[in-house]
Amino acid sequence: MSNIELNDKKIQILEVAEKLFSEKGFDGTSIRDISKMAKINIAMVSYYFGSKERLLEALILYKTSDLKLQIESLLHENLEPLDKVNKLVEIYINRINCNRGIYRILHFELTSKKREENLAAFAELKKGNLKSLETIIREGQSKGIFRTDVVIPLITPTILGTFFHFHMNKPFFQELLHLNTETLYNDYIKNSLTKHIQQTIKALLVYEN
């Protein structure tokens, strides 16, 4: 399943599934709903993906495998450890902001309903990304730049948690920060929110002067 071959019909089904899952929730969406909206026979959807869980797994891999590639290639860039961490934050926020629907499903609905054991591919992806983050932080520690008492598995939830709290309270922050258009809101995430998260992670990692 991790190397799913995608044709136009499969991609069409995945795009529709993402839209419906993010609007109606995973449990609130049926294979019938997806096939109807995608205008593809229900038997064909079942033939391609088997079950709704397998469809979700394919959707996760389709939407997040490029994140994995970006993080892995970052490891080999000729940058200082702190610059790598800053770039990692940028990559995460950019990917999540571009795929809010699927990430909302992953980080809220699924984890809260303990469905993650069915999503081995997603668990593997997270482990791989954590390993990459660990490599960057260990490099910084070996150079004496990063603290040795950092709890590495808590770095990713610090990045994601800040983003999701901000996004889940979108109307509040739009009013508070005068972000009354979608462009202003997205620019704020790309610049100010990303910078705030970078500063937060730096404070966790770097020794105080």
C-alpha positions as CSV (number, residue, x, y, z in Angstrom):
1,M,0.0,0.0,0.0
2,S,2.9,2.4,0.7
3,N,3.8,2.4,-3.0
4,I,0.3,2.9,-4.3
5,E,0.2,3.4,-8.0
6,L,-1.9,6.5,-8.7
7,N,-3.8,7.1,-11.8
8,D,-6.2,10.1,-12.5
9,K,-9.2,8.3,-11.1
10,K,-7.5,7.3,-7.9
11,I,-6.2,10.9,-7.4
12,Q,-9.8,12.2,-8.1
13,I,-11.1,9.8,-5.4
14,L,-8.4,10.9,-2.9
15,E,-9.1,14.6,-3.5
16,V,-12.8,14.1,-2.9
17,A,-12.2,11.9,0.2
18,E,-10.0,14.6,1.7
19,K,-12.7,17.2,1.2
20,L,-15.4,15.1,2.7
21,F,-13.3,13.7,5.6
22,S,-12.3,17.3,6.6
23,E,-15.9,18.6,6.3
24,K,-17.9,15.7,7.6
25,G,-15.3,13.8,9.6
26,F,-14.0,10.3,8.9
27,D,-17.0,8.5,10.6
28,G,-19.5,10.9,9.0
29,T,-18.3,10.1,5.5
30,S,-19.2,6.9,3.6
31,I,-17.6,5.2,0.6
32,R,-21.0,5.9,-1.1
33,D,-20.6,9.7,-0.4
34,I,-17.1,9.7,-1.9
35,S,-18.1,7.7,-5.0
36,K,-21.2,10.0,-5.6
37,M,-19.2,13.2,-5.3
38,A,-16.3,11.8,-7.4
39,K,-18.8,10.5,-10.0
40,I,-17.1,7.2,-9.9
41,N,-18.9,3.8,-9.4
42,I,-18.9,2.7,-5.8
43,A,-17.6,-0.8,-6.8
44,M,-14.6,0.9,-8.5
45,V,-13.8,2.9,-5.3
46,S,-13.9,-0.4,-3.3
47,Y,-11.8,-2.1,-6.0
48,Y,-9.1,0.5,-5.9
49,F,-8.9,0.9,-2.1
50,G,-10.7,-1.9,-0.4
51,S,-12.0,-0.2,2.8
52,K,-12.5,3.3,4.0
53,E,-9.5,2.8,6.4
54,R,-7.3,1.8,3.4
55,L,-8.5,4.8,1.5
56,L,-7.5,7.1,4.3
57,E,-4.1,5.4,4.5
58,A,-3.6,6.0,0.8
59,L,-4.7,9.6,1.2
60,I,-2.2,10.1,4.1
61,L,0.7,8.7,2.0
62,Y,-0.4,10.8,-1.0
63,K,-0.4,14.0,1.0
64,T,2.5,13.5,3.3
65,S,5.2,11.6,1.4
66,D,6.6,14.9,0.0
67,L,7.0,16.2,3.6
68,K,9.2,13.1,4.3
69,L,11.3,13.8,1.2
70,Q,11.7,17.4,2.1
71,I,12.8,16.6,5.6
72,E,15.2,13.9,4.5
73,S,16.8,16.2,1.9
74,L,17.2,18.9,4.6
75,L,19.5,16.5,6.5
76,H,22.1,16.7,3.7
77,E,22.0,20.5,3.2
78,N,25.2,22.3,4.2
79,L,23.6,24.3,7.0
80,E,24.2,24.9,10.7
81,P,22.0,22.8,13.0
82,L,19.9,25.9,14.1
83,D,19.3,26.9,10.4
84,K,18.2,23.3,9.7
85,V,15.8,23.5,12.6
86,N,14.4,26.8,11.4
87,K,14.0,25.4,7.9
88,L,12.3,22.3,9.4
89,V,9.7,24.5,11.1
90,E,9.1,26.3,7.8
91,I,8.6,23.0,5.9
92,Y,6.2,21.7,8.6
93,I,4.1,24.9,8.8
94,N,4.0,25.2,5.0
95,R,3.0,21.6,4.4
96,I,0.3,21.6,7.1
97,N,-1.1,25.0,6.0
98,C,-1.4,23.7,2.5
99,N,-3.1,20.5,3.6
100,R,-5.1,21.7,6.6
101,G,-7.9,19.2,5.9
102,I,-6.0,16.0,6.1
103,Y,-3.8,17.2,9.0
104,R,-6.8,18.2,11.0
105,I,-8.2,14.6,10.5
106,L,-4.9,13.1,11.5
107,H,-4.0,15.1,14.6
108,F,-7.5,15.4,16.1
109,E,-10.1,13.0,15.0
110,L,-7.9,9.9,14.5
111,T,-5.7,10.3,17.6
112,S,-8.6,11.1,19.8
113,K,-10.5,8.0,18.6
114,K,-7.5,5.7,19.0
115,R,-7.8,4.7,15.3
116,E,-4.1,5.2,14.8
117,E,-3.3,1.5,15.3
118,N,-5.0,0.9,11.9
119,L,-2.8,3.5,10.3
120,A,0.6,1.8,10.4
121,A,1.8,3.8,7.4
122,F,1.2,7.1,9.2
123,A,2.9,5.8,12.4
124,E,6.0,4.8,10.3
125,L,6.0,8.2,8.6
126,K,6.0,10.0,11.9
127,K,8.8,7.7,13.2
128,G,10.9,8.5,10.1
129,N,10.3,12.3,10.5
130,L,11.2,12.1,14.2
131,K,14.4,10.2,13.3
132,S,15.4,13.0,10.9
133,L,14.7,15.7,13.6
134,E,16.7,13.6,16.1
135,T,19.7,13.6,13.6
136,I,19.6,17.4,13.3
137,I,19.4,17.9,17.1
138,R,22.1,15.3,17.8
139,E,24.4,17.2,15.4
140,G,23.7,20.4,17.3
141,Q,24.4,18.7,20.6
142,S,27.7,17.3,19.3
143,K,28.8,20.8,18.3
144,G,27.9,22.1,21.8
145,I,25.2,24.4,20.4
146,F,22.0,22.6,21.6
147,R,21.2,21.6,25.2
148,T,21.7,17.9,26.1
149,D,18.5,17.8,28.2
150,V,16.1,18.4,25.2
151,V,13.1,16.0,25.0
152,I,13.3,15.5,21.3
153,P,9.9,13.8,20.8
154,L,8.2,16.9,22.3
155,I,9.6,19.3,19.6
156,T,7.2,18.2,16.9
157,P,4.0,18.6,19.0
158,T,5.3,22.0,20.1
159,I,5.4,23.1,16.4
160,L,2.1,21.4,15.5
161,G,0.3,22.3,18.6
162,T,1.0,26.1,18.2
163,F,-0.1,26.0,14.6
164,F,-3.3,24.1,15.3
165,H,-4.3,26.2,18.3
166,F,-3.9,29.3,16.1
167,H,-5.9,27.7,13.2
168,M,-8.6,26.2,15.3
169,N,-9.3,29.7,16.7
170,K,-9.1,31.3,13.3
171,P,-12.0,33.8,13.8
172,F,-10.6,35.0,17.1
173,F,-7.1,35.6,15.8
174,Q,-8.4,37.2,12.6
175,E,-10.3,39.8,14.6
176,L,-7.5,40.2,17.2
177,L,-4.8,40.6,14.6
178,H,-6.9,42.3,11.9
179,L,-6.4,39.5,9.4
180,N,-9.6,40.1,7.6
181,T,-8.7,38.5,4.3
182,E,-7.5,34.9,3.6
183,T,-4.3,36.4,2.1
184,L,-3.5,38.4,5.2
185,Y,-4.3,35.3,7.3
186,N,-2.0,33.0,5.2
187,D,0.8,35.7,5.1
188,Y,0.6,36.0,8.9
189,I,1.0,32.2,9.3
190,K,3.9,32.1,6.8
191,N,5.8,35.0,8.4
192,S,4.8,35.9,11.9
193,L,3.5,32.6,13.2
194,T,6.4,30.7,11.7
195,K,8.9,33.1,13.2
196,H,7.3,32.8,16.6
197,I,7.5,29.0,16.5
198,Q,11.1,29.2,15.3
199,Q,11.9,31.4,18.3
200,T,10.1,29.0,20.6
201,I,12.0,26.0,19.4
202,K,15.3,27.9,19.5
203,A,14.6,28.8,23.2
204,L,14.1,25.1,23.9
205,L,17.2,24.0,22.1
206,V,19.9,26.7,22.6
207,Y,21.9,27.3,25.8
208,E,21.1,30.6,27.4
209,N,23.9,33.2,27.1
